[in-house]
């Protein structure tokens, strides 16, 4: 598996834990984690004002994986995650520069 090697200019971590809830007749409710890997990471990355060649290299890397092949990504905590990217955008901002945005979703198994 290959490693994504570009450093973003901005990154946002989103977490949405999967929770199982049980509601009982007396008004009591109990929550528990849904499985062993119930709190996976989702990273929204920005690569702003980068050279077009760099942006095209990022696009080529993601296009080669076609939204289904997994790859390694090192997050801000220097954890190596297995991720896939189903969505990314490349915007030409002129002067041979681009902005790239991508969303990486952590995978397990």
N, C-alpha and C positions, 0 to 999 in steps of 0.2 A: 504494500500500500504506500502511496506517495504522501509527502508532507506538503501542505500549503505553506509557501515560504515568504509571502509578502506581509509586511506589517501595516495594519490599518492606521489611518490618521484619526479615526474615531471608532469606538466600539460600545455597544450597549448590550448588557446581559438581561435576558428575560427568563423568568422561571414561572411555571404554572404547575405546581405539584398536583399529581393525580390523587384524589382523596375519595375513599369510600365512606359514605354516611349512612347510618342506621337511625331511623326515627322510631321511637317507642311510643306506645299509646299514652303514657303518663306525661308526655311532653319532653322526656329525656332524649337526647340525641348523642350518638357516639361517632367519632370520626377516626379513621385509621388510614395509613398510607396504602395506596393501591399497588402492591408488589414491591420487589426489592429496589427497582430503579424508577421510583415514582417522581423524582425531582430532577429531570434532565435539563441541560442548559441549551438555550437558544440565543445565538449571538447575531446581532445586526451590526454589520461592519461597513465602514465608510473609508474610501480611498479617494480623498479630495485633492484636486489640482495636481494630479500626477501626469507624467509624460504619457503620451498616447501609446508608445511602445510597451510601457509597463502595464497600462490598462488592457491592452490587447493580449499580453501574456497571461494576465489574470483571467480574462475572458476565455482564452484558449484552454487553460487548465480546467476551468469549470465546464466548458462545453465538452471537453473530452470525457468527462464523467457523466454528462447527460442527466444530471439530477438523481441518478440511482447508485452510482459507484461511490463508495465511502473513501475518505482520505483522512489524514491526520491534520489537526490544527492545534497549535499551542496558544492557549488563552492567556489573559493578563496575569493569572496566578501561576503561570508557567506549567500548567497541567496540560499534558498531551491528551486531546480528546479525539475519538473517532466520530466524524461528522459526515453529513452529506448536505449538498446545497441544491435546492430545487428552484430557487429564485435569485436572480441577480440582474442588475441593470448597468449599462455603460452609457454615459452621457458625454457627448462632445461639447466642451466648453470653449473651444476655439484655441488658437495659438498652439496647436499640437498638444493640447492637454485635455484630460478627461476626468470625470468623476465616476467612480464605480461604487455601487452598493450591493451587498450580498447578505443573505441570511443563512447561517450555518446551524443545523440542528444536530444535537448530540445523539448518537446511536449506540446501542449496546448489543452484545451478542454476536 
